[in-house]
Amino acid sequence: MEHVNQKVKDCKSVLILRPDNLGDVVLFSGALRHIRNYFPNATISICVKEYVKNYIEHCPYIDYIYTWEKYAVPSSIFDYNARLRKYWLSKHWIGLFDRLYRKHLLKDLNADLLLVPTRSPKKGVYGEHTVISDIPAQIKIGIAGDYSNQNHQTDLKAERLYTQRLKLDQGLQDLHEFNVTAELLQFLGLNISVPDLWPEVWTMEEDRIWAEQRIPKSSKSIVLGLCPGATYTKKLYPIEQYKAIFESVNDETFTIILFGSKSERNLCEQIQQEIQNCKNVIKVLNLAGDSTIRQLIEGLRNCDVVLSADSASLHLSVSLRKPVVGIMGGGHYGRFYPWGDPRIHRVVNKPMDCYWCNWRCRFPSVRCIEEIDPTQIAFELQSLIKELYRAKKI
């Protein structure tokens, strides 16, 4: 593989642009230690989404953290006029003001190296390509060849924005994020392979105390963390099916902890209503919207087993080496999950010939998710619990 030139190694300031969702940053987190080791004397900064900052702000490999978006609701003088307020809050205006903020912020960073490890940068006002030209870095390194969030023409036009880009080959639907990150680091000159990229988490003592106070220990039941939410609603498993999952698990009783964001509180409340009367469910505790990301991490650590939709919680659970069953659709199957140890990091899915559709579903409903048999999930969950009993981890 061709490497970038020696000037990269000599850079004294590095800016990593990673403004995607939490799960993407978690999967990239294992690279940060290697980047720090490669640039031991450099100032390393990272730009992430506002809500992701809580996850990464205690990372010892990063000197400065900048947030990708900074949109403030205007003065209350607009409150009386709902129509004007709706216009102000439209996606166009939010995107415009966010870009003006980024342009003002990033132009002052003066990084020697701008690293854009996003596999398929988004176009438009929210996209990474949009602000690359605003950042006055001497060297700009990115990735080309993936069209999940952009078309071929957009990717070609972006070529002029970068000093060099790692060119990905065809057949990308089978290439996991770890493989792409490893190739990018090798492109920079680091001797890194996929096993070196296991994600990391950075929590504090107060986060551990929070989890200990809220997650009940139980000698009579399995403490199961249930994470039903996902950034994209197409990945959500049907609410009414969760009851059938737990009723199909024989000879086990559960204390269930529901995790989720504030926007997923209602989803979790509906699932709580569905499952709280199951004969083998002793208690359901809904913590959706009540935790930070770091508290979520410690909450997952305190559970015996996790059942999760395709979300950041799934990746965090695997990062913690926590036994987990992931409910997966086919939109990006294999690109993000499965990974980890297949003995304790399980997956349940419905294989279809339309897999790797990039979530552009051709059916009226998302069949690869909605038609997963709940008894299949129950089987994997029960099999996993038995495996843990044999290993005496429960």
Backbone torsions as a table, in degrees:
resi	resn	phi	psi	omega
1	MET	NA	135.8	177.5
2	GLU	-71.3	135.7	178.7
3	HIS	-102.5	160.0	172.7
4	VAL	-72.8	168.2	-172.1
5	ASN	-77.5	175.1	-174.5
6	GLN	-63.2	-22.2	-178.6
7	LYS	-58.3	-29.3	179.3
8	VAL	-62.6	-45.4	-178.5
9	LYS	-61.6	-27.8	-177.1
10	ASP	-87.6	-0.2	-177.5
11	CYS	-64.1	137.8	-179.2
12	LYS	-101.9	-11.4	176.4
13	SER	-143.6	132.7	-176.1
14	VAL	-126.5	132.0	174.0
15	LEU	-117.1	122.0	177.7
16	ILE	-101.2	122.2	-179.0
17	LEU	-100.1	107.3	-174.9
18	ARG	-135.7	63.3	-172.9
19	PRO	-91.6	38.0	177.6
20	ASP	-102.4	-164.1	-170.8
21	ASN	-79.5	169.3	-173.9
22	LEU	-56.1	-45.1	-178.7
23	GLY	-58.3	-38.4	178.3
24	ASP	-64.7	-41.6	-179.4
25	VAL	-69.3	-37.8	176.4
26	VAL	-59.2	-46.3	-179.3
27	LEU	-66.0	-23.8	178.9
28	PHE	-89.1	-16.0	-169.8
29	SER	-59.7	-30.6	179.9
30	GLY	-66.6	-15.3	178.9
31	ALA	-81.4	-21.3	-171.8
32	LEU	-64.6	-38.2	178.7
33	ARG	-62.2	-40.0	-179.3
34	HIS	-71.6	-35.2	176.7
35	ILE	-65.6	-41.7	177.2
36	ARG	-62.1	-43.1	179.9
37	ASN	-65.4	-31.6	-179.1
38	TYR	-76.4	-29.3	178.5
39	PHE	-121.2	66.1	-171.3
40	PRO	-63.3	-27.5	-176.5
41	ASN	-107.4	5.3	-177.3
42	ALA	-88.4	156.0	168.7
43	THR	-85.6	122.6	-176.8
44	ILE	-113.7	124.2	178.7
45	SER	-119.8	156.8	176.7
46	ILE	-137.4	143.6	177.7
47	CYS	-115.5	118.0	-177.3
48	VAL	-132.2	170.4	174.2
49	LYS	-63.8	153.8	-176.6
50	GLU	-54.5	-46.1	-175.1
51	TYR	-72.7	-20.3	179.8
52	VAL	-77.1	-20.2	-176.8
53	LYS	-56.3	-37.7	-179.2
54	ASN	-60.4	-32.9	179.1
55	TYR	-71.3	-37.7	-167.1
56	ILE	-107.4	-3.9	-170.1
57	GLU	-69.4	-15.0	176.1
58	HIS	-107.1	15.5	176.9
59	CYS	-66.8	124.6	-175.9
60	PRO	-75.6	-7.4	-176.2
61	TYR	-94.7	-2.9	-176.0
62	ILE	-116.4	134.3	179.2
63	ASP	-89.0	-41.1	-177.4
64	TYR	-137.7	144.0	176.9
65	ILE	-121.0	131.3	176.3
66	TYR	-120.6	145.8	-179.1
67	THR	-97.6	143.2	-173.8
68	TRP	-71.9	-37.6	-178.2
69	GLU	-118.5	146.0	175.9
70	LYS	-146.8	78.3	-180.0
71	TYR	-109.4	121.1	178.1
72	ALA	-107.9	133.9	176.0
73	VAL	-62.9	134.8	-176.6
74	PRO	-65.9	175.6	-176.4
75	SER	-54.2	152.8	-178.3
76	SER	-64.7	-4.1	176.8
77	ILE	-63.3	-18.2	179.3
78	PHE	-88.0	-8.9	-173.0
79	ASP	-61.9	-33.2	-175.2
80	TYR	-73.2	-19.0	-176.0
81	ASN	-112.5	93.1	-175.9
82	ALA	-62.3	-36.1	-177.8
83	ARG	-66.3	-44.7	179.0
84	LEU	-64.8	-40.5	-179.9
85	ARG	-64.3	-42.3	178.7
86	LYS	-60.6	-40.5	178.8
87	TYR	-64.1	-43.1	-179.4
88	TRP	-63.3	-39.6	-176.4
89	LEU	-83.7	4.4	-179.8
90	SER	-63.0	156.6	-176.4
91	LYS	-58.5	-36.6	-178.7
92	HIS	-59.7	-48.8	-175.9
93	TRP	-71.5	-39.6	176.2
94	ILE	-58.7	-45.7	179.3
95	GLY	-61.6	-40.7	-179.4
96	LEU	-63.6	-48.2	-178.0
97	PHE	-69.7	-34.6	174.5
98	ASP	-61.5	-41.4	-178.8
99	ARG	-68.0	-39.3	176.6
100	LEU	-60.7	-39.5	176.5
101	TYR	-62.5	-48.5	-179.0
102	ARG	-62.9	-39.8	-179.8
103	LYS	-62.1	-41.4	179.4
104	HIS	-68.9	-41.8	-177.1
105	LEU	-71.8	-53.4	-169.1
106	LEU	-72.3	-26.8	-179.3
107	LYS	-68.4	-18.4	-179.2
108	ASP	-93.6	-2.7	-176.3
109	LEU	-77.8	-32.9	175.3
110	ASN	51.7	50.3	178.6
111	ALA	-75.0	145.5	172.3
112	ASP	-71.3	-39.2	-177.9
113	LEU	-125.9	125.8	170.9
114	LEU	-104.1	119.8	-180.0
115	LEU	-111.5	121.1	-180.0
116	VAL	-115.3	89.8	-174.2
117	PRO	-84.7	6.9	178.8
118	THR	-68.0	129.1	-174.1
119	ARG	-67.3	-40.8	179.5
120	SER	-136.1	86.2	-177.4
121	PRO	-57.3	144.3	178.4
122	LYS	-79.2	150.5	174.6
123	LYS	-97.3	176.1	178.8
124	GLY	85.8	-173.8	-173.4
125	VAL	-64.8	-21.4	179.5
126	TYR	-94.7	-0.4	-170.7
127	GLY	-89.7	154.9	179.4
128	GLU	-65.1	-41.1	-179.9
129	HIS	-54.2	-34.7	-173.8
130	THR	-61.8	-33.2	-174.2
131	VAL	-105.4	-1.9	-179.4
132	ILE	-57.1	-42.8	-178.4
133	SER	-69.1	-18.9	-180.0
134	ASP	-80.0	-15.9	-174.7
135	ILE	-96.6	117.4	-173.2
136	PRO	-83.3	47.6	178.2
137	ALA	-78.7	147.7	178.2
138	GLN	-70.3	-38.8	-178.9
139	ILE	-125.3	132.5	-179.9
140	LYS	-126.7	116.6	-176.2
141	ILE	-115.1	131.4	179.4
142	GLY	-142.4	-162.1	-177.9
143	ILE	-128.9	140.5	178.5
144	ALA	-127.5	153.1	170.4
145	GLY	109.8	-1.4	177.4
146	ASP	-112.0	130.4	-172.5
147	TYR	-116.8	30.3	178.6
148	SER	-66.1	-40.4	-177.0
149	ASN	-114.5	7.4	-177.9
150	GLN	-153.5	161.3	175.0
151	ASN	-97.7	175.1	-175.9
152	HIS	-61.9	-39.0	-178.3
153	GLN	-65.4	-42.8	178.0
154	THR	-61.7	-41.3	179.8
155	ASP	-63.1	-41.1	179.0
156	LEU	-66.0	-41.4	179.5
157	LYS	-63.6	-30.4	-178.1
158	ALA	-74.7	-13.6	-175.8
159	GLU	-55.6	-37.8	-176.8
160	ARG	-68.8	-17.2	-177.5
161	LEU	-78.2	-20.2	-172.8
162	TYR	-109.7	153.2	172.0
163	THR	-73.5	-49.0	176.5
164	GLN	-149.0	153.4	176.2
165	ARG	-137.7	143.4	172.5
166	LEU	-71.6	123.7	-179.4
167	LYS	-93.2	117.7	179.0
168	LEU	-86.2	146.0	179.8
169	ASP	-79.8	176.3	177.4
170	GLN	-73.5	171.8	-179.5
171	GLY	75.4	36.6	-172.7
172	LEU	-71.8	-16.2	-177.9
173	GLN	-64.9	-19.0	179.7
174	ASP	-97.6	0.4	-174.2
175	LEU	-98.2	115.8	-179.2
176	HIS	-73.1	156.9	179.1
177	GLU	-57.1	-36.2	178.5
178	PHE	-61.0	-39.5	179.6
179	ASN	-64.8	-40.4	179.3
180	VAL	-65.8	-43.7	178.6
181	THR	-62.5	-42.5	178.1
182	ALA	-61.1	-42.0	178.5
183	GLU	-64.4	-39.8	179.6
184	LEU	-64.8	-43.8	179.1
185	LEU	-65.3	-37.5	175.4
186	GLN	-65.6	-35.3	176.1
187	PHE	-61.3	-35.0	177.5
188	LEU	-76.7	-17.6	179.9
189	GLY	113.3	6.2	179.4
190	LEU	-87.4	140.4	178.3
191	ASN	-90.6	79.9	-172.2
192	ILE	-126.3	139.8	174.2
193	SER	-122.7	171.7	-175.2
194	VAL	-56.2	-44.2	179.7
195	PRO	-59.5	-19.0	179.3
196	ASP	-79.1	-3.4	-168.5
197	LEU	-109.6	21.1	178.4
198	TRP	-58.1	128.1	-176.1
199	PRO	-61.1	155.8	179.3
200	GLU	-120.0	157.5	172.8
201	VAL	-128.9	152.8	-177.5
202	TRP	-135.3	99.7	-178.9
203	THR	-114.8	173.4	-178.1
204	MET	-118.7	168.0	-179.7
205	GLU	-59.6	-37.9	-179.8
206	GLU	-65.6	-27.9	176.6
207	ASP	-70.0	-40.3	178.7
208	ARG	-66.8	-39.2	177.7
209	ILE	-64.2	-42.9	177.9
210	TRP	-55.5	-47.2	-177.4
211	ALA	-67.0	-40.7	-179.7
212	GLU	-63.6	-33.2	-178.4
213	GLN	-77.3	-23.2	-173.7
214	ARG	-108.8	-24.8	-178.6
215	ILE	-96.6	108.8	-175.8
216	PRO	-71.2	135.3	171.3
217	LYS	-78.5	144.5	-177.9
218	SER	-145.3	131.0	174.5
219	SER	-96.5	-6.4	-176.4
220	LYS	-106.6	-9.4	-177.3
221	SER	-148.9	162.4	173.8
222	ILE	-80.8	125.5	174.9
223	VAL	-86.0	109.7	-173.7
224	LEU	-111.6	123.2	172.7
225	GLY	-84.5	123.0	-178.7
226	LEU	-112.4	119.0	-177.1
227	CYS	-121.2	86.2	-172.1
228	PRO	-86.7	-11.9	-174.2
229	GLY	-83.5	163.9	177.1
230	ALA	-156.8	152.7	-179.3
231	THR	-59.5	-42.3	179.4
232	TYR	-100.6	124.3	-175.1
233	THR	-64.1	-20.8	177.9
234	LYS	-63.5	-19.5	-178.3
235	LYS	-88.0	-1.2	-175.0
236	LEU	-78.4	130.5	174.8
237	TYR	-78.6	141.9	-175.4
238	PRO	-56.2	132.6	-176.7
239	ILE	-56.1	-43.7	-173.5
240	GLU	-69.7	-9.9	-178.6
241	GLN	-87.2	-16.0	-175.7
242	TYR	-65.6	-35.2	178.3
243	LYS	-60.1	-43.3	-179.7
244	ALA	-64.5	-31.6	178.1
245	ILE	-60.1	-53.6	-174.1
246	PHE	-73.7	-31.2	176.9
247	GLU	-70.6	-18.1	-179.6
248	SER	-92.4	-4.3	176.4
249	VAL	-91.3	112.4	-175.8
250	ASN	-90.6	150.1	171.8
251	ASP	63.0	21.9	176.2
252	GLU	-133.5	144.8	171.4
253	THR	-118.7	151.5	-170.9
254	PHE	-129.1	141.1	158.7
255	THR	-106.5	119.0	-170.7
256	ILE	-108.8	128.3	177.1
257	ILE	-109.8	116.7	179.0
258	LEU	-88.9	125.4	177.2
259	PHE	-114.1	147.3	176.8
260	GLY	175.8	173.5	178.1
261	SER	-82.9	176.0	177.6
262	LYS	-60.4	-38.3	-179.4
263	SER	-70.0	-15.3	-179.7
264	GLU	-100.6	6.0	-178.4
265	ARG	-59.0	-44.9	-178.6
266	ASN	-65.6	-41.7	176.4
267	LEU	-56.7	-47.1	-178.4
268	CYS	-67.2	-34.5	177.2
269	GLU	-64.9	-39.8	178.6
270	GLN	-65.7	-40.4	178.4
271	ILE	-67.5	-37.9	176.9
272	GLN	-58.1	-43.6	177.8
273	GLN	-61.3	-35.9	-178.4
274	GLU	-70.1	-38.9	-167.9
275	ILE	-104.4	-13.1	-170.7
276	GLN	-69.3	-17.6	179.1
277	ASN	-101.5	7.5	174.7
278	CYS	-63.4	141.1	-173.4
279	LYS	-64.2	-26.3	-178.7
280	ASN	-102.6	12.9	176.0
281	VAL	-106.4	111.4	-177.2
282	ILE	-76.8	-41.9	-174.6
283	LYS	-154.7	146.1	173.9
284	VAL	-126.0	123.8	178.9
285	LEU	-116.9	121.3	-177.3
286	ASN	-98.4	108.9	178.8
287	LEU	-105.5	11.4	-179.1
288	ALA	-60.6	128.2	179.4
289	GLY	82.8	-1.6	-175.8
290	ASP	-105.9	4.3	-175.4
291	SER	-131.0	151.2	167.5
292	THR	-79.9	175.3	178.1
293	ILE	-64.9	-41.5	-179.7
294	ARG	-66.3	-36.4	175.8
295	GLN	-67.5	-37.3	174.7
296	LEU	-58.5	-44.5	-180.0
297	ILE	-57.7	-48.4	-179.3
298	GLU	-70.4	-30.3	174.9
299	GLY	-64.2	-43.9	177.0
300	LEU	-63.3	-38.4	179.8
301	ARG	-62.1	-31.5	-177.3
302	ASN	-82.8	-6.8	177.7
303	CYS	-86.2	155.3	175.9
304	ASP	-77.0	-42.5	-174.8
305	VAL	-143.3	153.4	177.5
306	VAL	-125.7	138.6	170.3
307	LEU	-118.3	121.9	-170.5
308	SER	-139.8	145.3	166.5
309	ALA	-71.9	176.8	179.1
310	ASP	-74.0	94.7	-173.2
311	SER	-154.2	178.8	176.5
312	ALA	-60.6	-34.5	179.6
313	SER	-60.8	-34.8	176.8
314	LEU	-62.8	-46.9	-179.0
315	HIS	-68.9	-37.0	177.2
316	LEU	-64.3	-39.3	179.4
317	SER	-63.3	-43.4	178.4
318	VAL	-66.7	-39.3	178.1
319	SER	-56.9	-37.4	178.8
320	LEU	-79.8	-1.4	-174.3
321	ARG	59.0	34.9	178.1
322	LYS	-86.6	134.6	176.5
323	PRO	-58.4	130.5	-172.8
324	VAL	-149.4	146.5	169.7
325	VAL	-114.6	121.8	179.9
326	GLY	-101.8	131.1	177.1
327	ILE	-94.2	113.2	-168.7
328	MET	-119.5	139.1	168.2
329	GLY	-97.0	-173.0	-172.8
330	GLY	-104.4	0.4	-174.8
331	GLY	-55.4	-44.1	178.4
332	HIS	-132.9	33.8	-171.6
333	TYR	-54.6	127.5	179.0
334	GLY	89.2	-15.1	179.2
335	ARG	-78.1	-36.7	179.5
336	PHE	-115.2	-39.5	-179.1
337	TYR	-146.9	146.2	11.6
338	PRO	-80.2	155.5	167.8
339	TRP	-158.1	172.9	-179.1
340	GLY	95.6	-151.1	-178.6
341	ASP	-95.8	111.6	-175.0
342	PRO	-62.5	-16.2	178.3
343	ARG	-69.8	-36.1	-177.9
344	ILE	-119.2	-7.8	177.9
345	HIS	-114.2	87.4	-171.1
346	ARG	-90.5	165.4	176.9
347	VAL	-140.8	141.8	173.9
348	VAL	-124.2	127.7	-178.5
349	ASN	-152.3	169.9	177.0
350	LYS	-118.5	97.0	-178.7
351	PRO	-60.0	135.4	177.9
352	MET	-141.5	158.3	-177.7
353	ASP	-74.9	-5.4	179.0
354	CYS	-101.6	14.5	176.9
355	TYR	-55.2	157.1	-179.3
356	TRP	65.1	39.9	-179.6
357	CYS	-85.5	-0.2	-176.5
358	ASN	61.4	30.9	179.5
359	TRP	62.2	24.3	171.3
360	ARG	-97.9	76.3	-170.6
361	CYS	-70.0	136.1	-179.0
362	ARG	-92.2	-3.0	-178.7
363	PHE	-103.9	158.0	178.1
364	PRO	-60.6	-30.1	175.7
365	SER	-126.9	160.5	-177.3
366	VAL	-83.7	87.3	-171.0
367	ARG	-63.7	-35.6	-175.8
368	CYS	-65.4	-17.1	174.3
369	ILE	-101.9	-53.5	-170.4
370	GLU	-68.1	-24.0	-177.3
371	GLU	-98.4	10.0	172.4
372	ILE	-67.5	126.1	-177.2
373	ASP	-69.9	125.0	180.0
374	PRO	-60.7	-27.7	177.7
375	THR	-68.9	-27.2	175.8
376	GLN	-67.5	-41.2	176.5
377	ILE	-64.4	-43.8	179.5
378	ALA	-61.0	-39.6	179.1
379	PHE	-61.6	-47.0	-179.9
380	GLU	-64.6	-38.8	-179.8
381	LEU	-65.0	-45.6	-179.5
382	GLN	-68.1	-39.0	177.4
383	SER	-62.5	-40.2	179.0
384	LEU	-65.3	-43.2	-179.9
385	ILE	-63.0	-42.2	177.8
386	LYS	-62.8	-38.5	177.1
387	GLU	-61.1	-40.2	-179.5
388	LEU	-70.7	-37.0	175.9
389	TYR	-63.2	-38.9	178.3
390	ARG	-64.6	-36.2	178.8
391	ALA	-84.6	-1.7	178.6
392	LYS	59.3	39.5	176.7
393	LYS	-97.2	-6.7	174.7
394	ILE	-120.9	NA	NA
